[in-house]
Amino acid sequence: VVAHNGVWAGVAVSTLVGHYSLRRYDYKTKLILLPFIAYGGSWLGRFLANGLTGRWSEWGRDRALGELPPKAYFEK
């Protein structure tokens, strides 16, 4: 799924921005805050990736049918 790339991008960007924002603080503060910042970034990245890939315009039925396994044709 293409939106998962957005999750990883959101985690990376939010962690880097959070680390830069906390550059003047002690390492203990960073160890406490960065996991929460990364988790929030994963949600933000998923949200943006779903919008950019057009996943919001899908119908629920289309998404369910797209997850079914394809038919396999075997020739002897």
C-alpha positions in Angstrom: 0.0 0.0 0.0 1.4 3.4 -1.0 0.1 5.1 2.1 2.6 3.1 4.3 5.4 5.1 2.6 3.8 8.2 4.1 3.8 6.6 7.6 7.6 6.1 7.4 8.1 9.6 5.9 6.0 11.1 8.7 8.0 9.2 11.4 11.3 10.3 9.9 10.4 13.9 9.3 8.7 14.4 12.7 11.6 12.8 14.6 14.2 14.9 12.8 12.2 18.1 13.3 11.5 17.1 17.0 15.2 16.4 17.5 16.2 19.7 16.0 13.6 21.5 18.1 14.9 19.9 21.3 18.6 20.5 20.5 19.1 22.7 23.5 17.5 20.3 26.0 19.1 17.4 27.8 19.2 14.0 26.2 16.7 12.7 28.8 14.1 15.1 27.6 14.7 13.8 24.0 14.4 10.2 25.1 11.0 10.9 26.7 9.5 13.0 24.0 10.8 11.6 20.7 8.8 8.4 20.7 5.6 10.4 21.2 6.6 12.8 18.4 7.3 9.9 16.1 4.0 8.3 16.8 2.2 11.6 16.1 4.2 11.9 12.9 3.1 8.4 11.8 -0.5 9.5 12.0 0.2 12.8 10.2 2.1 10.9 7.5 -0.7 8.4 7.0 -3.2 11.2 6.8 -1.3 13.1 4.2 -0.4 10.0 2.2 -4.0 8.9 2.1 -5.0 12.3 0.7 -2.2 12.4 -1.9 -2.9 8.9 -3.2 -6.6 9.5 -3.5 -7.6 7.0 -0.9 -10.3 9.3 0.5 -12.2 9.1 -2.8 -12.6 5.3 -2.7 -15.8 3.7 -1.7 -15.7 1.0 1.0 -16.8 -1.6 -1.5 -14.0 -0.8 -3.9 -11.4 -1.1 -1.1 -12.9 -4.4 0.1 -12.9 -5.8 -3.5 -9.4 -4.6 -4.1 -8.1 -6.6 -1.1 -9.5 -9.9 -2.4 -7.0 -12.4 -3.9 -6.8 -12.4 -7.7 -8.1 -15.4 -9.7 -5.4 -17.7 -10.8 -5.5 -19.5 -14.1 -3.4 -22.6 -14.4 -2.6 -24.3 -17.7 -1.5 -27.9 -17.9 
